[in-house]
Amino acid sequence: MSKTNRYKVFAKMTTYLYVYVDAANYEEAMSIASDIDGGEFIPLNQGIVESGDWEITDAHIEFNK
């Protein structure tokens, strides 16, 4: 039987959110949104359906068996 090690594998998850802003153009809307507190953003589809994406980012060995 081959020897194995245990790893803790890290992933990050992206959740898509939105906020309504009143602005004259795209640039102003982006500027206003970047200055808003994150708590004002609303999860897209309330986070229920396909709210985001994820990717594996790193792995660290926990212990040798």
Backbone bond lengths (Angstrom), bond angles and torsions (degrees), N, CA, C in turn:
res aa  C-N    CA-C-N  psi(-1)  N-CA   C-N-CA  omega(-1)  CA-C   N-CA-C  phi
1 M - - - 1.446 - - 1.527 108.71 -
2 S 1.325 116.27 138.67 1.463 119.97 -177.50 1.526 110.18 -80.77
3 K 1.329 114.51 149.07 1.460 121.28 179.27 1.530 109.46 -78.04
4 T 1.320 116.53 137.43 1.457 121.09 176.56 1.517 109.83 -124.67
5 N 1.296 116.32 161.22 1.459 123.33 175.65 1.519 108.13 -121.52
6 R 1.314 116.18 155.94 1.460 119.78 175.43 1.522 109.15 -96.77
7 Y 1.334 115.98 131.74 1.463 123.21 179.86 1.524 109.88 -119.81
8 K 1.310 114.87 143.88 1.465 120.44 167.60 1.514 105.50 -97.30
9 V 1.327 116.55 117.97 1.458 121.97 -176.86 1.525 108.43 -105.42
10 F 1.319 116.18 127.27 1.457 122.40 -177.02 1.522 110.55 -97.62
11 A 1.319 115.26 146.31 1.463 121.75 176.09 1.518 107.72 -138.19
12 K 1.309 115.72 156.65 1.460 119.43 173.26 1.511 108.16 -120.46
13 M 1.319 114.73 148.23 1.448 120.60 -177.25 1.519 109.15 -122.93
14 T 1.313 115.16 136.39 1.452 121.40 178.00 1.518 108.11 -104.27
15 T 1.307 116.14 130.29 1.457 120.95 174.67 1.517 107.68 -115.11
16 Y 1.311 116.78 130.80 1.453 121.11 -178.88 1.522 109.91 -88.51
17 L 1.324 115.32 133.36 1.456 123.15 -177.80 1.519 108.52 -129.97
18 Y 1.331 115.61 166.53 1.462 119.11 174.21 1.523 109.77 -145.54
19 V 1.316 115.32 162.90 1.459 123.28 174.96 1.530 106.90 -148.73
20 Y 1.314 117.00 145.88 1.462 120.93 176.11 1.523 108.99 -91.92
21 V 1.326 117.30 134.12 1.462 122.17 174.75 1.529 108.28 -134.58
22 D 1.314 116.15 150.15 1.455 121.71 173.75 1.522 107.69 -98.86
23 A 1.325 116.42 121.65 1.466 120.96 -176.26 1.517 109.75 -149.76
24 A 1.321 115.44 157.99 1.462 121.70 -179.76 1.524 112.33 -77.85
25 N 1.354 117.34 -27.24 1.461 120.22 -177.26 1.531 109.90 -158.78
26 Y 1.305 115.20 176.43 1.471 122.79 -177.84 1.530 111.89 -55.75
27 E 1.323 115.98 -49.25 1.470 120.66 -177.19 1.526 111.40 -60.05
28 E 1.326 115.95 -42.81 1.459 119.27 179.19 1.533 110.88 -66.57
29 A 1.323 116.69 -40.63 1.465 120.59 177.82 1.523 110.89 -60.29
30 M 1.318 116.99 -43.80 1.470 120.92 179.14 1.527 110.93 -65.03
31 S 1.325 116.73 -40.07 1.460 121.37 179.26 1.529 111.13 -65.16
32 I 1.313 116.55 -45.58 1.467 120.52 179.18 1.527 109.94 -61.87
33 A 1.318 116.66 -46.21 1.468 120.64 -178.30 1.523 111.67 -63.38
34 S 1.320 117.76 -35.85 1.471 119.39 -179.04 1.522 111.67 -70.04
35 D 1.333 117.67 -19.72 1.469 121.30 178.82 1.527 113.29 -93.83
36 I 1.333 117.12 -3.99 1.467 121.07 -177.66 1.523 110.02 -81.91
37 D 1.322 115.19 142.73 1.467 121.64 173.94 1.530 108.52 -61.13
38 G 1.310 117.12 137.06 1.466 121.29 -177.89 1.510 114.45 -58.26
39 G 1.334 117.52 -24.39 1.450 120.93 -178.95 1.515 113.82 -67.71
40 E 1.319 117.52 -13.87 1.462 120.82 179.78 1.527 112.72 -85.12
41 F 1.320 117.31 -12.65 1.455 120.71 -179.16 1.524 110.37 -77.25
42 I 1.318 116.03 148.34 1.459 123.56 -177.11 1.531 108.27 -111.35
43 P 1.335 118.27 131.27 1.468 119.67 177.53 1.527 110.85 -62.47
44 L 1.324 116.45 133.12 1.455 122.01 177.68 1.518 108.51 -61.39
45 N 1.308 117.09 131.31 1.472 122.72 -177.54 1.521 111.47 55.38
46 Q 1.342 115.56 28.01 1.463 122.47 -179.47 1.535 111.48 55.33
47 G 1.337 116.93 25.27 1.455 121.60 176.55 1.514 114.31 73.22
48 I 1.338 117.46 9.23 1.466 120.71 -174.30 1.522 111.95 -86.87
49 V 1.322 117.20 -46.74 1.461 120.89 -173.15 1.518 110.19 -113.92
50 E 1.313 116.19 120.23 1.456 121.89 174.84 1.516 113.05 39.81
51 S 1.337 115.23 55.61 1.453 119.63 -175.23 1.511 113.13 -74.14
52 G 1.303 117.98 -19.33 1.447 117.44 -177.89 1.504 112.93 -168.66
53 D 1.305 113.79 -160.96 1.446 121.57 -176.92 1.520 107.33 -134.09
54 W 1.310 117.64 166.19 1.459 120.28 177.14 1.517 109.39 -143.86
55 E 1.347 114.66 159.05 1.463 120.22 177.21 1.521 109.65 -149.27
56 I 1.303 115.75 147.28 1.462 122.42 176.06 1.524 107.41 -74.47
57 T 1.340 117.33 132.45 1.457 119.79 -175.45 1.524 114.88 -114.17
58 D 1.341 117.93 -30.44 1.466 118.78 -174.15 1.524 109.49 -168.51
59 A 1.327 116.95 165.65 1.458 122.42 174.87 1.518 108.86 -143.55
60 H 1.324 116.63 139.31 1.466 122.57 177.27 1.518 108.08 -127.00
61 I 1.306 115.70 137.50 1.460 118.96 179.04 1.528 108.82 -70.47
62 E 1.315 116.85 133.32 1.459 122.30 178.40 1.522 110.03 -89.92
63 F 1.324 116.23 -50.62 1.449 120.38 175.32 1.520 110.22 -163.06
64 N 1.327 114.66 156.65 1.464 121.48 176.08 1.510 108.67 -87.19
65 K 1.304 117.03 137.45 1.463 120.26 176.63 1.508 108.72 -91.04
